[in-house]
Amino acid sequence: MRILFTLLIALIGMASGYMHEPYAPFTITSPTKGQLIQRGSTVNVTWELTPGVRFPLYGYAASRTARTIAGLLPPGAARDERYIQNIETHLQFTDYVYEWTVDDTIEPGTYQFGIGFYYHEASSQFTIIE
């Protein structure tokens, strides 16, 4: 019983590991700060792991498949704020790149691109234009 309890405590600690780190487990490197993106264009969204970080990324991507969600966030969004528009619901995190075609349903304005489902990391602010 004691061993089972110890294993349970260890699993709970692992599950919340990256959610309480003082640094982000990954950084979105594109789109970049101030980038102007025209509706209808295609943008390569890119990200990289913080040195020393390994999978699984609990709270960001599914532990077995490394699939996650991506969406648009308002400027200055909190790590757990809901996306204002979902972009992709099956993003393969281990690809480190996502080809996003900005369709006409996205209103012109300033956004951040977020990756993750419970918590997310966000890109720098960029602007969608007509």
Backbone bond lengths (Angstrom), bond angles and torsions (degrees), N, CA, C in turn:
res aa  C-N    CA-C-N  psi(-1)  N-CA   C-N-CA  omega(-1)  CA-C   N-CA-C  phi
1 M - - - 1.442 - - 1.527 111.17 -
2 R 1.316 115.52 -41.37 1.463 120.10 -179.48 1.522 111.26 -64.67
3 I 1.329 116.09 -38.24 1.469 120.22 178.51 1.523 110.01 -65.91
4 L 1.318 117.24 -41.85 1.454 121.17 178.36 1.526 110.67 -61.09
5 F 1.308 117.18 -43.43 1.462 121.92 178.76 1.531 110.39 -62.37
6 T 1.325 117.16 -43.15 1.462 122.05 179.12 1.525 110.53 -61.95
7 L 1.341 117.07 -43.48 1.467 120.95 177.94 1.522 111.17 -63.27
8 L 1.320 116.78 -40.78 1.459 120.54 179.03 1.530 111.12 -61.99
9 I 1.294 117.50 -44.64 1.475 121.84 178.38 1.523 110.29 -61.94
10 A 1.325 117.33 -42.05 1.468 121.09 179.00 1.517 111.30 -63.02
11 L 1.333 118.04 -42.46 1.463 121.38 179.16 1.518 111.81 -65.17
12 I 1.308 117.33 -40.35 1.465 120.23 177.99 1.525 109.84 -63.29
13 G 1.304 117.45 -41.14 1.464 121.22 178.01 1.512 111.94 -63.05
14 M 1.339 117.01 -41.05 1.464 120.90 178.34 1.518 111.03 -66.42
15 A 1.322 117.42 -40.23 1.463 121.64 -175.98 1.524 111.95 -63.69
16 S 1.311 117.54 -30.84 1.462 118.72 -179.26 1.520 112.13 -101.67
17 G 1.330 117.00 7.83 1.456 122.35 -174.23 1.509 116.40 -48.40
18 Y 1.310 118.24 -61.52 1.457 120.22 -175.15 1.517 112.83 -79.16
19 M 1.329 117.50 -16.06 1.462 119.01 -178.74 1.518 111.84 -72.46
20 H 1.335 117.95 -18.83 1.463 120.49 -177.91 1.529 112.71 -115.83
21 E 1.314 117.78 10.33 1.454 121.16 179.05 1.521 109.79 -69.58
22 P 1.321 117.44 151.25 1.460 120.29 178.94 1.533 112.71 -75.94
23 Y 1.322 117.25 -6.58 1.465 121.74 179.85 1.523 108.38 -131.58
24 A 1.306 115.66 157.78 1.462 120.91 178.87 1.530 109.92 -73.99
25 P 1.337 117.98 142.97 1.462 120.09 179.08 1.531 113.02 -72.96
26 F 1.335 116.29 -15.91 1.465 120.08 176.90 1.517 109.22 -154.34
27 T 1.321 115.52 163.29 1.459 122.41 -179.69 1.516 109.27 -127.39
28 I 1.315 116.88 133.57 1.467 121.17 173.97 1.520 106.89 -83.97
29 T 1.332 116.18 120.50 1.458 121.49 -174.46 1.529 113.48 -97.47
30 S 1.318 117.13 -14.65 1.459 121.87 177.90 1.519 107.66 -153.28
31 P 1.328 119.42 136.32 1.452 129.28 10.09 1.530 112.32 -70.27
32 T 1.319 113.90 157.95 1.459 120.70 -174.98 1.529 111.77 -99.42
33 K 1.313 114.86 165.33 1.462 122.29 -177.63 1.527 110.41 -57.78
34 G 1.336 115.51 127.00 1.456 121.26 176.61 1.514 115.11 78.66
35 Q 1.320 118.49 0.54 1.462 121.55 -178.53 1.523 110.02 -61.61
36 L 1.330 116.10 136.30 1.461 122.08 175.32 1.525 107.65 -98.71
37 I 1.318 115.99 126.28 1.463 120.99 -177.46 1.524 107.84 -123.64
38 Q 1.315 115.55 121.99 1.461 120.36 -178.74 1.529 109.93 -84.52
39 R 1.354 114.59 138.90 1.461 118.55 175.73 1.524 108.73 -58.20
40 G 1.332 115.85 139.36 1.455 120.97 -177.96 1.520 113.01 94.51
41 S 1.326 117.18 -15.29 1.467 119.60 179.63 1.528 110.57 -86.04
42 T 1.328 115.72 165.35 1.457 122.41 178.79 1.517 108.49 -111.04
43 V 1.337 115.30 133.74 1.461 122.52 -177.49 1.526 108.37 -123.51
44 N 1.321 116.44 135.52 1.463 119.97 171.76 1.520 108.02 -87.96
45 V 1.340 115.69 111.58 1.460 121.52 174.13 1.524 105.54 -86.28
46 T 1.336 117.18 126.61 1.465 121.16 -177.31 1.526 110.28 -126.64
47 W 1.330 115.60 154.72 1.465 121.16 178.20 1.515 108.80 -151.66
48 E 1.323 114.94 161.48 1.466 120.77 178.06 1.522 109.56 -142.70
49 L 1.330 114.88 148.60 1.459 120.43 178.12 1.514 110.66 -72.69
50 T 1.304 116.27 146.76 1.457 122.20 172.31 1.528 106.86 -69.39
51 P 1.335 119.10 137.04 1.470 120.20 179.50 1.533 111.79 -51.24
52 G 1.325 115.07 133.90 1.453 121.71 179.20 1.518 114.41 92.69
53 V 1.319 117.99 -10.14 1.463 121.58 -179.73 1.526 109.24 -86.24
54 R 1.328 115.45 137.32 1.462 121.64 177.77 1.524 109.21 -130.63
55 F 1.315 115.55 164.00 1.461 121.67 176.63 1.507 109.39 -76.77
56 P 1.305 117.80 155.39 1.461 128.57 -0.78 1.526 112.70 -80.50
57 L 1.321 115.61 156.47 1.464 122.37 178.33 1.523 107.97 -105.04
58 Y 1.324 116.67 82.35 1.458 121.55 -176.67 1.525 110.90 -58.31
59 G 1.340 114.60 132.75 1.458 120.77 179.68 1.512 113.37 89.56
60 Y 1.332 116.77 -15.54 1.464 121.11 -179.71 1.521 111.92 -109.83
61 A 1.338 117.06 -44.87 1.461 122.21 -177.21 1.526 108.89 -141.55
62 A 1.326 116.11 149.74 1.459 121.05 179.17 1.525 109.73 -59.12
63 S 1.324 116.43 134.48 1.468 119.90 -173.71 1.525 113.21 -67.49
64 R 1.309 119.19 -32.89 1.471 120.88 -178.28 1.524 112.88 -84.18
65 T 1.318 117.81 -38.27 1.465 120.85 -172.72 1.518 114.25 -108.10
66 A 1.319 118.21 -14.41 1.465 124.23 -175.25 1.533 111.40 60.61
67 R 1.325 116.59 24.70 1.462 121.06 175.02 1.522 108.91 -88.01
68 T 1.331 114.82 149.40 1.458 119.48 -179.89 1.520 110.38 -151.74
69 I 1.308 116.13 -171.29 1.461 123.64 -177.35 1.531 108.31 -116.34
70 A 1.327 115.31 148.05 1.463 120.83 174.34 1.520 108.37 -131.32
71 G 1.316 115.76 147.66 1.448 119.22 179.42 1.511 112.50 -164.91
72 L 1.315 115.13 178.35 1.465 121.43 179.44 1.518 109.83 -94.71
73 L 1.311 114.59 141.01 1.459 123.07 179.75 1.521 109.86 -123.28
74 P 1.315 117.13 153.40 1.462 118.73 172.90 1.528 109.45 -72.81
75 P 1.325 118.27 157.93 1.469 120.32 177.40 1.525 111.26 -55.54
76 G 1.327 115.97 136.92 1.459 121.27 176.77 1.517 114.74 73.97
77 A 1.318 118.52 21.27 1.470 122.07 -177.29 1.529 111.29 -63.22
78 A 1.324 115.59 148.27 1.466 122.08 174.75 1.525 109.17 -74.91
79 R 1.346 116.57 160.05 1.477 121.85 -177.22 1.526 113.29 -61.54
80 D 1.319 118.02 -21.50 1.457 120.24 -178.31 1.535 112.80 -115.79
81 E 1.322 116.75 14.97 1.464 120.98 178.79 1.530 110.20 -72.60
82 R 1.318 116.32 144.79 1.473 120.83 179.04 1.531 110.42 -69.59
83 Y 1.337 113.95 148.49 1.463 119.48 174.72 1.530 109.12 -68.15
84 I 1.325 116.51 141.78 1.455 118.96 175.61 1.520 110.60 -82.50
85 Q 1.337 116.16 -20.15 1.461 121.00 172.58 1.522 108.28 -153.16
86 N 1.336 116.29 124.47 1.465 120.13 174.56 1.516 109.28 -73.03
87 I 1.321 115.88 138.43 1.462 121.55 178.59 1.528 110.32 -107.22
88 E 1.343 116.80 -43.80 1.470 121.65 -177.63 1.521 108.42 -147.35
89 T 1.328 116.50 133.17 1.464 120.17 -179.55 1.522 113.23 -105.92
90 H 1.322 118.26 -2.06 1.470 122.09 178.96 1.526 111.29 -134.87
91 L 1.309 117.09 39.62 1.461 121.31 -179.21 1.535 109.93 -63.99
92 Q 1.323 116.35 130.66 1.469 121.06 178.38 1.532 107.92 -86.45
93 F 1.320 116.16 103.98 1.461 121.45 -173.40 1.526 112.49 -60.31
94 T 1.320 117.65 -36.70 1.466 121.20 -175.47 1.533 113.40 -74.16
95 D 1.320 118.47 -1.76 1.472 120.97 174.52 1.528 111.31 -78.83
96 Y 1.316 117.69 -25.60 1.474 124.94 179.68 1.523 113.79 62.08
97 V 1.321 116.46 11.56 1.463 121.38 174.88 1.527 107.65 -153.40
98 Y 1.327 114.54 143.54 1.462 120.93 176.67 1.517 107.30 -137.69
99 E 1.323 116.93 126.30 1.458 122.06 178.93 1.525 108.35 -88.77
100 W 1.331 115.63 111.61 1.459 122.54 -175.26 1.516 109.98 -110.95
101 T 1.339 116.02 120.60 1.457 121.14 172.69 1.519 107.69 -95.83
102 V 1.313 115.51 119.66 1.462 122.17 -176.09 1.527 107.95 -80.01
103 D 1.330 115.37 105.02 1.461 118.37 -176.03 1.528 112.02 -85.75
104 D 1.326 115.09 173.76 1.464 121.27 -174.60 1.523 113.95 -72.72
105 T 1.333 118.09 -8.11 1.471 119.42 178.17 1.525 111.82 -77.17
106 I 1.321 116.13 -13.16 1.470 120.12 -179.73 1.525 108.80 -88.43
107 E 1.313 114.55 119.60 1.459 120.81 -178.80 1.527 110.47 -70.01
108 P 1.331 117.67 142.87 1.465 119.37 172.93 1.526 109.72 -56.78
109 G 1.317 116.10 142.60 1.462 120.73 179.91 1.510 110.96 158.70
110 T 1.314 116.26 -176.96 1.464 122.94 -178.49 1.526 108.84 -100.08
111 Y 1.340 115.63 133.05 1.455 122.52 -175.76 1.526 110.29 -140.82
112 Q 1.339 113.26 174.12 1.455 123.17 165.25 1.526 106.04 -128.23
113 F 1.332 116.70 146.67 1.461 121.37 177.50 1.517 107.22 -95.32
114 G 1.332 117.27 126.17 1.454 121.69 -178.50 1.517 112.44 -111.20
115 I 1.335 116.00 146.05 1.462 122.13 175.76 1.521 107.69 -129.69
116 G 1.334 116.39 128.69 1.454 122.38 178.19 1.508 110.83 133.81
117 F 1.354 117.34 157.54 1.457 118.27 -178.13 1.521 114.50 -106.55
118 Y 1.298 120.89 -48.48 1.465 120.07 177.51 1.520 109.18 -87.04
119 Y 1.305 115.20 -52.89 1.463 122.27 168.59 1.518 106.71 -110.80
120 H 1.300 116.74 156.98 1.457 120.30 175.36 1.516 109.63 -138.91
121 E 1.299 114.46 156.88 1.456 121.77 168.66 1.513 106.05 -105.39
122 A 1.316 116.70 153.77 1.455 120.80 -174.33 1.522 111.06 -126.30
123 S 1.326 114.32 148.69 1.460 120.82 175.53 1.520 109.57 -73.36
124 S 1.306 115.08 175.40 1.463 120.15 169.09 1.525 107.92 -66.77
125 Q 1.334 116.17 164.89 1.461 120.09 179.06 1.519 110.79 -70.85
126 F 1.308 116.03 138.48 1.466 123.37 175.68 1.511 107.48 -136.98
127 T 1.325 116.19 168.57 1.472 120.48 -176.36 1.521 110.84 -124.56
128 I 1.320 115.44 130.67 1.475 122.57 172.93 1.524 106.82 -89.56
129 I 1.336 115.39 129.93 1.466 120.54 178.99 1.533 109.67 -121.84
130 E 1.345 115.73 163.67 1.492 121.88 178.92 1.507 110.77 -61.81
